[in-house]
Amino acid sequence: MRSDDVTLRAWQAADVDALLRYANNRRIWLNLRDRFPHPYTRADADQWIEHSAKDHPVTQFAIDLAGEAIGGIGFERLPDVHRMTAEIGYWIGEPFWGKGVATTAVIEASEYGFATLELARIQAAVFEWNGASMRVLEKAGFVLEGRLRRSVLKDGRLIDSFIYARVRG
């Protein structure tokens, strides 16, 4: 998938150094689930790339700008009766914040999710302090559906999260 200078592509072994450069950042970790490690080590990068290579069809993508992986975006399909829904998650290396890269990636990934994965709904949970991600989702056509009060324990704080969604058609 390609839009302007941003390409979404499968993770590659050659992305390890870029992953280490951009993912090992506490400010990124603060906005993601705890399964995204901090500090982010070479072993974490190797494990992620190996894990992502097993996806068919691809559900986890490197966000590539000018030939370098500067972030990641992907889907986690919900189980059972919610199987037509997936949660989208993404992160961008801090030097690229505020440049529209995340919005472009979310739009492109969403189109892929609806067309290739045949999803009916894509949703995202955003921590209360991450206004930038809320704006990314809104610009990508997602709608705020609700606030989950005191639903997330992150960095020792119990905070609210916000649910955004976009539906096919």
N, C-alpha and C positions, 0 to 999 in steps of 0.2 A: 504494500500500500504506500502511496506517495502523494503528498500534497505540498506544493511549493518546494521548500528545501528540507522538509521533514519527511522521513521515511520510517514506517513501522516494518520491522523485519524480525525474523527469528534470531534469538541469541546465538552467538558463535563463540568458540573457544578464544578467538582473538579479542573478545570484548573484556577479558578479565582485568586488564590494566585500567580501562576506562571505568569499569564497575568499581574498582578500588578507589579510583580518583574521585568519583562523584557520590557513591553510595555511603562512603565512610564519613558521614556528616550528621552530627547530633540534631541539627535543625531539620533534616529530612526525616530522621528516625522519629522525632516528636510528632509527626503528622501521620505516621503509619502504625499498623498493628505491631505488637511486640515480636511477632515471628520474623520481622525484618530486623536483623541483628545490628547492634551497635556495641562496640566497634565492629565494622564490617571488614572481615579478613579475606585473605586470598582463598582460604578453604571455603568460606561462605560463597565467594564468587564462583569458584569451581563447582561447588555443589549446586548452585542455582542454574548454571549453564547446563550441567548434566541433567538436572530435573526438567528444565524447560525443553530439552531436546526430545523428551519422551511424548510430548503433546502432539496428537494427530486428531483433528486438525489443530494447528497452532492456536494456543490461547494466551501465551505470554510473549510479549514483543519487546525488543529493544527499540527505543526511540532514537533514531539515527539522524544526526545533523552533520552534514558535510563529511560523511564517512566515519563518524565517531558515535558510539553509543553514549548518549548523555542522560539517559533515564530509562524507565521501564513502564509498561502499561500492560494490563492483562485482565482476564476474566476468571471468575470462579463461579461455576454454575451451581445453583442451589439444588438441593435434593428433593426427591419425592414429588409431591404435588406442585412444588415450586420450580420444577425442572425447566420451564420455559423462561426462567428468570436467571440472570447472572449478576453478580456484583462486579463492578469495574473498579480497579485500583490503579494508581499511577504515581510516579514520582519523577522529578526533573532535577538534574544537578543544579546547585545553587547559582552558578554563574549564568544560567539561562532563565532564571526566574524573571517574570514580567515581560517576556518577549513574545508571548502568544504561542509558544511551542506546545505547552500543555493543552491549550484549547484545540489547536490543530490535531494533536494526537488523540484527544478524547472524541472529536468529531469523526476522525478516520476509523478509530477502533470501534466506535458505536455502529457505523455503517457496516463494517465487517461482521460484527456480532449479530446484527439483524439479517444480513444477507447470507453469510457463510455458516454461522452457528445456528441460524434460524430461531434466534431469541425473540420473544414477544416483549420482554421488558429488561432493561438494564438499570441497575440502581447503584448508588454510591452512598457510603456513610462518611460524613465529614466531622471531625472534631470541632468543638465550639470555637476554638482559637484560630481556625484555619480559614479565614475569610477569603484569602486568595483562591483556595480550591473551590469554595462556594461560587465565586465569580466565574471561574473556569467552567464549571458545570452549567451555570445559567447561560453563558455565552454559547455552550455546545448544545443547547436545547433541552436541558434537564430542568425539572420543576421541583421545587421544595415541597415535599409531602408531609414532613413532620419533624418534630423535635423529640428526641428520646432523652428525657431528663435523667441525669446522673447514671448514664448507661455505660460509660467508659472509664476504666481505671488506667491512666497513662501517666508515667513519670511521677507516681505517687499522688496524683490528683484524681478525684472523682469528678468527671465533667459530663456535659451534655454532648450528644451527637445529633447531626441533622441528616435526614434521609432525603436524597434527591433521586429522581427517576426520569427515564425517558422510555416511551413505549413505541413499538413499531406501528407505522401507519398512523 
